[in-house]
Amino acid sequence: MKIFDEQHDMFRATVRAFVEKEVMPHVEEWEVAGRMPKAIFRRMGELGFLGLEYDDKYGGAGADVMMSAVRALALGLVRDGRGRAL
């Protein structure tokens, strides 16, 4: 039995591409600063990564809980070289 479907796989690829392009190049800088810029969360919102489970009438994606799991797993793969997840 497959837990994730094709839509989940496409979303995972999108989140991973975002992480590689827009997060990984800045991890060390953010680690030194001890915080991430607010702009990264705005960008995640623009890409539809936030509010996944909220109904679209409230500005969400109306996605299933598994989509949130996909996002968490994909974002959790970000490492700063010392083994800590962003």
C-alpha beads as a LAMMPS data file, in Angstrom:
LAMMPS data file: protein, C-alpha beads

86 atoms
85 bonds

1 atom types
1 bond types

-500.0 500.0 xlo xhi
-500.0 500.0 ylo yhi
-500.0 500.0 zlo zhi

Masses

1 110.0

Atoms # bond

1 1 1 0.000 0.000 0.000
2 1 1 1.331 3.406 -0.986
3 1 1 0.867 6.197 1.565
4 1 1 1.700 9.141 -0.705
5 1 1 0.182 9.722 -4.126
6 1 1 1.510 11.530 -7.200
7 1 1 0.323 14.911 -5.903
8 1 1 2.291 14.389 -2.682
9 1 1 5.374 13.421 -4.706
10 1 1 5.115 16.576 -6.841
11 1 1 4.715 18.731 -3.733
12 1 1 7.743 17.047 -2.130
13 1 1 9.824 17.860 -5.211
14 1 1 8.661 21.485 -5.081
15 1 1 9.548 21.856 -1.395
16 1 1 12.941 20.230 -1.917
17 1 1 13.702 22.540 -4.855
18 1 1 12.780 25.534 -2.686
19 1 1 15.038 24.293 0.117
20 1 1 17.976 23.724 -2.220
21 1 1 17.610 27.079 -3.981
22 1 1 16.363 29.463 -1.294
23 1 1 17.314 27.958 2.064
24 1 1 20.516 25.931 1.804
25 1 1 22.660 28.809 0.473
26 1 1 21.817 30.806 3.642
27 1 1 21.828 28.165 6.371
28 1 1 25.229 29.058 7.786
29 1 1 24.463 32.794 7.797
30 1 1 21.133 32.204 9.558
31 1 1 22.749 29.831 12.019
32 1 1 25.320 32.482 12.991
33 1 1 22.575 35.096 13.332
34 1 1 20.485 32.686 15.385
35 1 1 17.362 33.310 13.349
36 1 1 15.801 33.115 9.929
37 1 1 14.502 36.222 8.165
38 1 1 10.757 36.809 8.088
39 1 1 10.950 37.004 4.311
40 1 1 11.522 33.265 4.069
41 1 1 8.134 32.642 5.675
42 1 1 6.485 35.124 3.298
43 1 1 8.091 33.228 0.411
44 1 1 6.796 29.929 1.784
45 1 1 3.329 31.468 1.875
46 1 1 3.632 32.643 -1.721
47 1 1 4.561 29.115 -2.751
48 1 1 1.575 27.651 -0.913
49 1 1 3.585 25.890 1.794
50 1 1 1.648 27.464 4.684
51 1 1 -1.980 26.899 5.616
52 1 1 -2.050 23.615 3.747
53 1 1 -4.907 22.077 5.711
54 1 1 -7.085 25.174 5.879
55 1 1 -10.046 25.309 3.546
56 1 1 -9.478 27.435 0.458
57 1 1 -12.294 29.765 1.520
58 1 1 -9.956 30.795 4.382
59 1 1 -6.941 31.193 2.126
60 1 1 -5.590 27.693 2.614
61 1 1 -4.980 24.876 0.183
62 1 1 -7.605 22.476 1.503
63 1 1 -4.985 19.734 1.444
64 1 1 -4.987 16.527 3.445
65 1 1 -2.908 15.977 6.572
66 1 1 -0.443 13.892 4.569
67 1 1 0.538 17.008 2.590
68 1 1 1.619 18.627 5.861
69 1 1 3.639 15.499 6.636
70 1 1 5.312 15.720 3.219
71 1 1 6.226 19.352 3.883
72 1 1 7.587 18.577 7.348
73 1 1 9.683 15.704 6.064
74 1 1 11.059 17.701 3.121
75 1 1 11.906 20.719 5.294
76 1 1 13.386 18.445 7.944
77 1 1 16.016 17.283 5.483
78 1 1 17.730 20.657 5.760
79 1 1 20.873 20.289 7.811
80 1 1 23.451 22.849 8.822
81 1 1 26.381 20.464 8.821
82 1 1 26.228 19.838 12.570
83 1 1 23.244 17.527 12.275
84 1 1 20.592 19.961 13.459
85 1 1 17.473 20.513 11.389
86 1 1 16.322 24.015 10.533

Bonds

1 1 1 2
2 1 2 3
3 1 3 4
4 1 4 5
5 1 5 6
6 1 6 7
7 1 7 8
8 1 8 9
9 1 9 10
10 1 10 11
11 1 11 12
12 1 12 13
13 1 13 14
14 1 14 15
15 1 15 16
16 1 16 17
17 1 17 18
18 1 18 19
19 1 19 20
20 1 20 21
21 1 21 22
22 1 22 23
23 1 23 24
24 1 24 25
25 1 25 26
26 1 26 27
27 1 27 28
28 1 28 29
29 1 29 30
30 1 30 31
31 1 31 32
32 1 32 33
33 1 33 34
34 1 34 35
35 1 35 36
36 1 36 37
37 1 37 38
38 1 38 39
39 1 39 40
40 1 40 41
41 1 41 42
42 1 42 43
43 1 43 44
44 1 44 45
45 1 45 46
46 1 46 47
47 1 47 48
48 1 48 49
49 1 49 50
50 1 50 51
51 1 51 52
52 1 52 53
53 1 53 54
54 1 54 55
55 1 55 56
56 1 56 57
57 1 57 58
58 1 58 59
59 1 59 60
60 1 60 61
61 1 61 62
62 1 62 63
63 1 63 64
64 1 64 65
65 1 65 66
66 1 66 67
67 1 67 68
68 1 68 69
69 1 69 70
70 1 70 71
71 1 71 72
72 1 72 73
73 1 73 74
74 1 74 75
75 1 75 76
76 1 76 77
77 1 77 78
78 1 78 79
79 1 79 80
80 1 80 81
81 1 81 82
82 1 82 83
83 1 83 84
84 1 84 85
85 1 85 86
